[in-house]
C-alpha cells in the first residue's frame, strides 16, 4: 500500500470538495481548481475527509494512487492558504518591475524582457538599495506557480562562476573556482 496514497485528507473549513464522475472540483477562499482522476483510482468523500483507493496492485495503479492523493491535497491547501515563491535577481543592473499582468525584467541583455503572467498568479517586485531585487509570485495553483517560476528562472539561469542570474531565495548554487585556481 502506498503510504502517501492511503493517507486521509482532512477538508478544512471554508473549502468545498465535489466529485463529478472522474473530475474532482475544489473551491475555497483563494480560488477554484479541478483535477481529472484516472478510472483506476476511486475517490471517497465523506464526513469532511477524502480517501483514495486503487483497483489493483499493478505498478501503474500504485503510482497513480499516491500521485492523485498528492495532487488533490495540493489543490485543497492551495485554495485554503495559497502558495508563494520568491526569486532573487543576482547581478549588476538586474531589475524587475510589475505592470499589471506583465513582469518586466532587465537581465543584462541588450533589451528588457516582458513576461506575461497568467491570470491566476499575482506578482510583486521589491527592490531595496544595496540588496538584490526579489520577485514574489503567489497563486492557489501549485503546478502553475512552479511552472511560471521555472520559466522565469530559465530566462537567465545562475552561472557557476559568479552566481549571476535568476535564482530561488535560499537556493544553494554549485560554484566553480575559475581560471585563477588552475594557476596555483
Secondary structure, 3 states (H helix, E strand, C coil): CCHHHHCCEECCCCCEEEEECCEEEEECCCCEEEEECCCCEEEEEECCEEEEEECCCCHHHHHHHHHHHHHHHHHHHHHHCCEEEEEEEECCCCEEEEECCEEEEECCCCCCEEEECCCCCEEEEECCCCCCEEEEEEECCHHHHHHHHHHHHHCCECCCCCCCEEEECCCCCCCCCCHHHHCC
